[in-house]
Amino acid sequence: MRPIAAAALAGLVAVPAVAQDDDPVAAKDPEAVEIVNSAMAYLRDHDSVAVDWFVSFDEVVDGREKLTFLRSGTNLLVRGQGVYAYAEMGEKTREYRYDGTTLSIVDPVANAYAQTLLNGSFENMVDKVRAEYDLHLPIWSVLSRSFDGYYTDAAEQVAYVGWTRVAGEGAHHIALSNYDSDWQVWISDDADAPRLLMMVGTDPYSQGWPQYRAYFQNWDFAPEVPEGIFQFVPDENADRMSWPRVLPGQED
């Protein structure tokens, strides 16, 4: 998942428009801001996180046809130890494994992989591969502590739309927007566990207003961590592939 400004995460398409207000403070409902920030802080405060996710996103073809594509997977993060992510889209599957020193991208079906050496925290790793290789790990911005407070800070308007249900669970529905993007979030109304349940984004400046939708379920903040899950050890038949992108001057 990319940051809001880049991915236009969320949309006000199907909800009441956020009222225009020359006062930027008044344009942000304090209750809505507190709910969003509490959800992000809840994620930040946990050292171990596992979650299943499902994403649908639109692409506009030839300026008029809007096609929707699907992607799903699961993530396991233990801060200070590593991250494992599995993603599937159609016939393609990928595994991402990071143990604090090495990032591996694996195609388990083709028994192929690419690796690069990276040292540091989860946040340092995702920032580096994003900046240098234009690579985005699945839902990385949701799990990264670098984004704590980012969502409401980036918004110029924040509105509490109302209480609703998501898959039978009570949820707060909140709409946010700025000059470049609009987005919505649904957050569990459990005050002790304000989990992020859904995000929807709309790009208002592209033909057809393509949307990006992310759904989260099975949050686990005390997950079992299989031994060796963050390392990839290829077998003798595995094919090593080139890294997705190499910057000028960094070629071997």
Secondary structure, DSSP 8 states (H G I E B T S, - for coil): ---HHHHT----TTS------S-TTTTB-HHHHHHHHHHHHHHHT-SEEEEEEEEEEEEEETTTEEEEEEEEEEEEEETTTEEEEEEEETTEEEEEEE-SSEEEEEETTTTEEEEEE--S-HHHHHHHHHHHH----TTHHHH-GGGTTHHHHH-SEEEEEEEEEETTEEEEEEEEE-SS-EEEEEEE--TT---EEEEEEE-TTSTT--EEEEEEEEEESS----TTTT-----TT-EE---S---TT---
